[in-house]
Amino acid sequence: MPQPDKCWGVSCWAGTGIQLQCWGGQWAEPGPEPGPALPTGRVKERAVSSRMDTNRGLPAIQSHRDLHIWITENLKMVPVPERAYGNFFEEHCYIVLHVPQSLKATSGAPKDLHYWVGKEAGVEAQGTAGSFVQHLQEALGGATVQHREAQGHESACFRSYFRPGIIYRKGGLASALKHVETNVYNIQRLLHIRAGKHVSASEVELSWHSFNKSDIFLLDLGKMMIQWNGPKTSTAEKARGLALTRSLQDRERGGRAQIGVVDDEAEATDLMQIMEAVLGCRVGNLHTAMPSKSTDQLQKANVRLYHVYEKGKDVVIQELSTCPLAQDLLQKEDCYILDQGGFKIYVWQGRMTSLQEKKAAFSRALGFIQAKGYPSYTNVEVVDEGAESAAFKQLFRSWSGEQRKNKHLRGMGKLLQVKLDVGKLHSHPELAAQLRMVDDGSGKVEVWYIQGSRRQPVDPMHHGQLCAGNCYLVLYTYQKMGLDQYILYLWQGLQATAHEIKALKGNAEELDLQYHGALVQEHVTMGSEPPHFLAIFQGQLVIFQGSAGHNGKGQPESATRLFHVRGTDSYNTWTLEVPARASALNSNDIFLLATAGLCYLWFGKGCSGDQREMARTVVTVISRKDKEMVLEGQEPPHFWEALGGQAPYPSSKRLPEDVSDFQPRLFECSIQMGPLVLTEVVFFSQEDLDKYDIMLLDTWEEIFLWLGAAASEWKQEAVAWGREYLKTHPAGRSLATPIMLVKQGHEPPTFTGWFHNWDPYKWTSYLSDSDFQDIFGKSKEEFYSMAKWRQQQQKKQLGFF
């Protein structure tokens, strides 16, 4: 018998004490009819369908626009003009269709279809919109992700469409059909602006009682717009609020309204007089706003998967698994609900599920929300097999898409079988990002190891010889656009002490100061080295057990040592010392057994010719004694004696490495009342990186922390946030995943390659005068005095785009 909180049906009670009933194909609490929030619109569907032309206003997917929006009007859906995008009236429902321009040429490219419900929307408006969603979904075919959005609680995907923000407007049909009127000055309104990464503004009562210390308020008087910044608002919030104000000035006043900003009431007396003339004199002190209920990482990590199926006339939901989830739990014949800690509800539909089941997806999700006692505004996302969103995929330990199951390529793979072209990596940063290579590793290398609290240089003869009991700093210098660029690797051995790890970070900061903050820092854990780290040692990286001697070199501590060689070329080969016993061997690889008088090269039956070639180059680092090649199955007695006798070891053919189909995701990092809060930016671009931001870019194999020019003081916290992100990730991510700290203006191609149309010129304002002179051959004043087309021409010649 399943537990009450594990399985629900018509005869079961949910853990919250709400009984679910099946009514007309939908779920509801006991009562005469289901609640109005159900988006399928079945309550009014018959009446609506007869009055609505389902083909009217359907988008031309090949058009120049990637965003299409409709609003309810007289039980019909009518298109919203582009100039009004971002304005939402509270008494209405909207349908938003997003088709990314870059994906239109791709057959079966995913689209996002959003159903938005205003907080004052009536049952008829919801029924009309729900029916329209069904018709539109059928017209669009597959590969469409459906979202249910509630006012004030929209998904990150929805909010990412609207820059510089969303405006919630009071009023109903009459005011909504005007949408946005330009050059109308007989207006008085007060907007409450919440200027997080995704900005929103709501029309509030024209009174001082609406104000608080923590937010921004815009008094719009037609010809005059006054932005009042609360004393507790941050610089970033003020800048985002001003961007929204300027957008309103351009869109609604044709750029002709004046803008005034009250940052300090004592210094803006003229503006305060205008505000008091409209709002009256303020009495008493302003209150502090209640903190928003942001969802921290731990809540998002609480993931549960449920199987949804019919049993007779009942709909049953049975818990299958908690995180980390495996993709093979999802079967193509079935439907599943994935609960992300009450933060978001996903419905996954297999390709073999019936049309009736697909139409019931939203109602089942809402019934689940009611049964769990979650807020009615909880976000719902419905995904079809093969059209899963990036956020959904990352809730699983691994994810293999159909297009990649037959491609056993992983970053490096076949692309590195051809010699890397440094110029191509710099001119095509997307390639550098996929390969995780800024160049071919032929730049300048400097290495230090940590001894006590200080760093000591390592002789260049021993650069590739690291010890598991130590920490190392590896500074790599390469050139791009005629300037030196730097990556500082902070390598941490698995046997290093906490004191050494702390000293590693401290010495890295000292080096960064010496280089005036120009170092890109990458935190690397032994065993999880990124490809470029391997490449700079040209296949000669050897990791010894124990600690380094006084010169940083790992010296043999015993007469017999065994080394495992992995890799096929100078870009991906590394060697690790393992316990000197037979059970450590593997038939797929090569091992070097160093004894007092001889060094054996043991070739497993499954190793390739490329592996053997690389092993012959590595053996000189391990031992200068006589070499003897040994084939698996033809070992001399002395070989087994050195290993303490024969023992079983892995001999079956190694399976191809799992290729995960994860897309990169970008988040803003912030701390609100303690826990780390991440705000995702979907369909991101370089424009989403602001100088006040700390942004986290997750490419799955690597974590990037980007620091804006005005956020450098958060450098130490940023790396800790990256580790917390990995620790609380619902997919059970490895804590050894490399973390790279990147500062604005110093982005390597492995970072910029994840952004569409990255413009290096955008950050040239952060170049020093001397660096600018070196790159452009003229001063900033001379450059900016040139005609725009000449500036563009020179940037193109220098490889900026």
PESUL-V198961 format. One record per pair of residues at least 6 apart in sequence whose C-alpha atoms are under 7 Angstrom apart, sorted by the first residue. I is the first residue (numbers start at 0). J is the second residue. If there is no record, write none. Layout:
I:J + I:J
This chain:
3:12 + 3:13 + 3:14 + 4:13 + 4:14 + 5:317 + 5:318 + 6:315 + 6:316 + 6:317 + 6:318 + 7:13 + 7:315 + 7:316 + 7:317 + 8:19 + 8:313 + 8:314 + 8:315 + 8:316 + 9:19 + 9:20 + 9:21 + 9:313 + 9:314 + 11:18 + 12:18 + 13:370 + 13:371 + 14:371 + 15:370 + 15:371 + 15:372 + 17:28 + 17:370 + 18:28 + 19:26 + 19:27 + 19:28 + 20:26 + 20:27 + 20:28 + 20:29 + 21:27 + 21:313 + 24:359 + 25:359 + 25:362 + 25:363 + 26:362 + 26:363 + 26:366 + 27:33 + 27:34 + 27:366 + 35:122 + 37:362 + 38:125 + 38:126 + 38:129 + 38:361 + 39:129 + 39:130 + 39:361 + 40:125 + 40:126 + 40:127 + 40:129 + 40:130 + 41:126 + 42:126 + 43:123 + 43:126 + 44:126 + 44:130 + 47:74 + 47:127 + 51:75 + 53:131 + 53:134 + 56:77 + 56:78 + 61:103 + 65:97 + 65:98 + 65:99 + 65:100 + 66:96 + 66:97 + 66:98 + 67:95 + 67:96 + 67:97 + 68:78 + 68:79 + 68:93 + 68:94 + 68:95 + 68:96 + 69:76 + 69:77 + 69:78 + 69:79 + 69:93 + 69:94 + 69:95 + 70:76 + 70:77 + 70:78 + 70:79 + 70:91 + 70:92 + 70:93 + 70:94 + 71:77 + 71:91 + 71:92 + 71:93 + 71:124 + 71:128 + 74:124 + 74:127 + 75:127 + 83:178 + 83:179 + 85:161 + 85:164 + 85:165 + 85:166 + 86:165 + 86:166 + 86:167 + 86:168 + 87:166 + 87:167 + 87:168 + 88:117 + 88:167 + 88:168 + 88:169 + 88:170 + 88:171 + 88:175 + 89:117 + 89:118 + 89:119 + 89:120 + 89:167 + 89:168 + 89:169 + 89:170 + 90:117 + 90:118 + 90:119 + 90:120 + 90:121 + 90:170 + 90:171 + 91:116 + 91:117 + 91:120 + 91:124 + 91:171 + 92:115 + 92:116 + 92:117 + 92:120 + 92:124 + 92:125 + 92:128 + 93:114 + 93:115 + 93:116 + 93:128 + 94:113 + 94:114 + 94:115 + 94:128 + 95:112 + 95:113 + 95:114 + 96:111 + 96:112 + 96:113 + 97:110 + 97:111 + 97:112 + 98:110 + 98:111 + 102:108 + 107:142 + 108:142 + 109:142 + 109:143 + 109:386 + 110:142 + 110:143 + 110:144 + 111:143 + 111:144 + 111:145 + 112:143 + 112:144 + 112:145 + 112:146 + 113:145 + 113:146 + 113:147 + 113:148 + 114:146 + 114:147 + 114:148 + 115:147 + 115:148 + 115:149 + 116:148 + 116:149 + 116:150 + 117:149 + 117:150 + 118:150 + 142:383 + 142:385 + 142:386 + 143:386 + 144:380 + 144:381 + 144:382 + 144:386 + 145:380 + 145:381 + 145:382 + 146:379 + 146:380 + 146:381 + 147:378 + 147:379 + 147:380 + 148:154 + 148:378 + 149:376 + 152:376 + 154:378 + 155:679 + 155:680 + 155:681 + 156:681 + 158:197 + 159:680 + 159:681 + 163:198 + 163:242 + 163:243 + 164:197 + 164:198 + 164:199 + 164:243 + 165:198 + 165:199 + 165:200 + 166:199 + 166:200 + 166:201 + 167:200 + 167:201 + 167:202 + 168:201 + 168:202 + 169:202 + 179:251 + 180:251 + 181:250 + 181:251 + 181:252 + 181:253 + 182:251 + 182:252 + 182:253 + 183:221 + 183:252 + 184:221 + 184:222 + 185:221 + 186:220 + 186:221 + 187:219 + 187:220 + 187:221 + 188:202 + 188:205 + 188:218 + 188:219 + 188:220 + 189:202 + 189:203 + 189:204 + 189:205 + 189:216 + 189:217 + 189:218 + 189:219 + 190:200 + 190:201 + 190:202 + 190:203 + 190:216 + 190:217 + 190:218 + 191:200 + 191:201 + 191:202 + 191:203 + 191:215 + 191:216 + 191:217 + 192:199 + 192:200 + 192:201 + 192:214 + 192:215 + 192:216 + 192:240 + 193:199 + 193:200 + 193:214 + 193:215 + 194:236 + 194:239 + 194:240 + 195:236 + 196:667 + 196:678 + 203:209 + 205:278 + 206:278 + 207:278 + 207:281 + 210:285 + 211:229 + 211:285 + 211:286 + 211:287 + 211:288 + 212:229 + 212:230 + 212:231 + 212:285 + 212:286 + 212:287 + 212:288 + 213:229 + 213:230 + 213:231 + 213:232 + 213:287 + 213:288 + 214:228 + 214:229 + 214:232 + 215:227 + 215:228 + 215:229 + 215:240 + 216:226 + 216:227 + 216:228 + 217:224 + 217:225 + 217:226 + 217:227 + 218:224 + 218:225 + 218:226 + 219:225 + 221:256 + 222:256 + 222:257 + 223:256 + 223:257 + 223:258 + 224:256 + 224:257 + 224:258 + 224:259 + 225:258 + 225:259 + 225:260 + 226:259 + 226:260 + 226:261 + 227:260 + 227:261 + 227:262 + 228:237 + 228:261 + 228:262 + 235:691 + 248:254 + 248:256 + 261:267 + 264:271 + 293:676 + 294:342 + 294:676 + 295:674 + 295:675 + 295:676 + 296:675 + 296:676 + 296:727 + 297:727 + 298:340 + 299:339 + 299:340 + 299:342 + 300:339 + 300:340 + 300:727 + 300:728 + 300:729 + 301:339 + 301:340 + 301:729 + 302:321 + 302:322 + 302:338 + 302:339 + 302:340 + 302:729 + 303:320 + 303:321 + 303:322 + 303:337 + 303:338 + 303:339 + 304:318 + 304:319 + 304:320 + 304:321 + 304:336 + 304:337 + 304:338 + 305:316 + 305:317 + 305:318 + 305:319 + 305:335 + 305:336 + 305:337 + 306:316 + 306:317 + 306:318 + 306:319 + 306:334 + 306:335 + 306:336 + 307:315 + 307:316 + 307:317 + 307:334 + 307:335 + 307:336 + 308:314 + 308:315 + 308:316 + 309:315 + 322:729 + 322:730 + 323:395 + 323:396 + 323:729 + 323:730 + 323:731 + 324:394 + 324:395 + 324:396 + 324:730 + 325:395 + 325:396 + 325:397 + 326:395 + 326:397 + 326:398 + 330:349 + 331:349 + 331:350 + 331:351 + 332:349 + 332:350 + 332:351 + 332:352 + 333:348 + 333:349 + 333:352 + 334:347 + 334:348 + 334:349 + 335:346 + 335:347 + 335:348 + 336:344 + 336:345 + 336:346 + 336:347 + 337:344 + 337:345 + 337:346 + 338:344 + 338:345 + 341:373 + 342:377 + 343:377 + 343:378 + 343:379 + 344:364 + 344:378 + 344:379 + 344:380 + 345:379 + 345:380 + 345:381 + 346:360 + 346:364 + 346:380 + 346:381 + 346:382 + 347:381 + 347:382 + 347:383 + 347:384 + 348:357 + 348:382 + 348:383 + 348:384 + 349:383 + 349:384 + 350:383 + 350:384 + 389:661 + 389:662 + 392:398 + 392:661 + 393:661 + 393:730 + 394:729 + 394:730 + 395:730 + 396:730 + 396:731 + 397:659 + 398:659 + 398:660 + 398:661 + 399:658 + 399:659 + 399:660 + 400:660 + 407:655 + 407:658 + 409:658 + 410:433 + 410:434 + 411:434 + 419:439 + 421:438 + 421:439 + 424:430 + 424:431 + 424:437 + 424:438 + 425:748 + 426:798 + 428:748 + 428:749 + 428:751 + 428:752 + 429:752 + 429:753 + 430:752 + 431:437 + 431:748 + 431:749 + 431:752 + 432:748 + 432:749 + 432:750 + 432:752 + 432:753 + 435:530 + 435:531 + 435:749 + 436:530 + 436:531 + 436:749 + 437:747 + 437:748 + 437:749 + 439:534 + 440:531 + 440:534 + 440:535 + 441:535 + 442:475 + 442:476 + 442:477 + 443:475 + 443:476 + 443:477 + 444:473 + 444:474 + 444:475 + 444:476 + 445:473 + 445:474 + 445:475 + 446:456 + 446:457 + 446:462 + 446:471 + 446:472 + 446:473 + 446:474 + 447:454 + 447:455 + 447:456 + 447:457 + 447:471 + 447:472 + 447:473 + 448:454 + 448:455 + 448:456 + 448:457 + 448:470 + 448:471 + 448:472 + 448:551 + 449:455 + 449:469 + 449:470 + 449:471 + 449:499 + 449:503 + 451:499 + 452:499 + 452:502 + 453:502 + 454:506 + 457:550 + 457:551 + 461:552 + 463:536 + 463:539 + 463:540 + 463:541 + 464:540 + 464:541 + 464:542 + 464:552 + 464:553 + 465:541 + 465:542 + 465:543 + 465:553 + 466:492 + 466:542 + 466:543 + 466:544 + 466:545 + 466:546 + 466:547 + 466:553 + 467:492 + 467:493 + 467:494 + 467:495 + 467:542 + 467:543 + 467:544 + 467:545 + 467:546 + 468:492 + 468:493 + 468:494 + 468:495 + 468:544 + 468:545 + 468:546 + 469:491 + 469:492 + 469:495 + 469:546 + 469:547 + 470:490 + 470:491 + 470:492 + 470:495 + 470:499 + 470:500 + 470:503 + 471:489 + 471:490 + 471:491 + 472:487 + 472:488 + 472:489 + 472:490 + 473:487 + 473:488 + 473:489 + 474:485 + 474:486 + 474:487 + 474:488 + 475:485 + 475:486 + 475:487 + 476:483 + 476:484 + 476:485 + 476:486 + 477:483 + 477:484 + 477:485 + 478:484 + 480:774 + 480:797 + 481:774 + 485:517 + 485:518 + 485:519 + 486:518 + 486:519 + 486:520 + 487:518 + 487:519 + 487:520 + 487:521 + 488:520 + 488:521 + 488:522 + 488:523 + 489:521 + 489:522 + 489:523 + 490:522 + 490:523 + 490:524 + 490:525 + 491:500 + 491:523 + 491:524 + 491:525 + 492:524 + 492:525 + 493:525 + 511:517 + 511:518 + 517:745 + 519:740 + 519:741 + 519:742 + 520:739 + 520:740 + 520:741 + 521:737 + 521:738 + 521:739 + 521:740 + 522:737 + 522:738 + 522:739 + 523:737 + 524:735 + 524:737 + 527:735 + 527:736 + 530:570 + 530:571 + 533:540 + 533:570 + 533:571 + 533:572 + 533:573 + 534:569 + 534:570 + 534:571 + 537:569 + 537:570 + 538:568 + 538:569 + 538:570 + 538:571 + 538:572 + 538:573 + 539:573 + 539:617 + 540:573 + 540:574 + 541:573 + 541:574 + 541:575 + 542:574 + 542:575 + 542:576 + 543:553 + 543:575 + 543:576 + 544:576 + 546:553 + 547:553 + 548:554 + 558:594 + 558:595 + 559:579 + 559:593 + 559:594 + 559:595 + 559:641 + 560:579 + 560:592 + 560:593 + 560:594 + 561:576 + 561:577 + 561:578 + 561:579 + 561:590 + 561:591 + 561:592 + 561:593 + 562:574 + 562:575 + 562:576 + 562:577 + 562:590 + 562:591 + 562:592 + 563:574 + 563:575 + 563:576 + 563:577 + 563:589 + 563:590 + 563:591 + 564:573 + 564:574 + 564:575 + 564:588 + 564:589 + 564:590 + 564:614 + 565:572 + 565:573 + 565:574 + 565:588 + 566:572 + 566:573 + 566:610 + 567:609 + 567:610 + 567:613 + 568:609 + 568:613 + 577:583 + 579:642 + 580:642 + 580:643 + 581:642 + 581:644 + 581:645 + 581:646 + 581:648 + 582:646 + 582:647 + 582:648 + 583:648 + 584:648 + 585:603 + 585:648 + 585:649 + 585:650 + 586:603 + 586:604 + 586:605 + 586:649 + 586:650 + 587:603 + 587:604 + 587:605 + 587:606 + 587:652 + 587:653 + 588:602 + 588:603 + 588:605 + 588:606 + 589:601 + 589:602 + 589:603 + 589:606 + 590:600 + 590:601 + 590:602 + 591:598 + 591:599 + 591:600 + 591:601 + 592:598 + 592:599 + 592:600 + 593:599 + 593:622 + 596:624 + 597:624 + 597:625 + 597:626 + 598:622 + 598:624 + 598:625 + 598:626 + 598:627 + 599:626 + 599:627 + 599:628 + 599:629 + 600:627 + 600:628 + 600:629 + 601:628 + 601:629 + 601:630 + 601:631 + 602:629 + 602:630 + 602:631 + 603:630 + 603:631 + 604:631 + 605:652 + 639:645 + 661:699 + 662:698 + 663:696 + 663:697 + 663:698 + 664:696 + 664:697 + 664:698 + 665:679 + 665:680 + 665:683 + 665:694 + 665:695 + 665:696 + 665:697 + 666:677 + 666:678 + 666:679 + 666:680 + 666:694 + 666:695 + 666:696 + 667:677 + 667:678 + 667:679 + 667:692 + 667:693 + 667:694 + 667:695 + 668:675 + 668:676 + 668:677 + 668:678 + 668:693 + 668:694 + 668:695 + 669:675 + 669:676 + 669:677 + 670:676 + 684:754 + 684:755 + 685:754 + 685:757 + 689:707 + 690:707 + 690:708 + 690:709 + 690:710 + 691:707 + 691:708 + 691:709 + 691:710 + 692:706 + 692:707 + 692:710 + 693:704 + 693:705 + 693:706 + 693:707 + 693:710 + 694:704 + 694:705 + 694:706 + 695:702 + 695:703 + 695:704 + 695:705 + 696:702 + 696:703 + 696:704 + 697:703 + 700:736 + 701:736 + 701:737 + 701:738 + 702:721 + 702:737 + 702:738 + 702:739 + 703:738 + 703:739 + 703:740 + 703:741 + 704:717 + 704:739 + 704:740 + 704:741 + 705:740 + 705:741 + 705:742 + 705:743 + 706:741 + 706:742 + 706:743 + 707:742 + 707:743 + 708:743 + 721:738 + 722:734 + 725:732 + 725:733 + 725:734 + 726:732 + 726:734 + 744:762 + 744:765 + 751:757 + 758:799 + 758:800 + 759:799 + 760:799 + 768:778 + 771:778 + 771:779 + 772:778 + 782:790
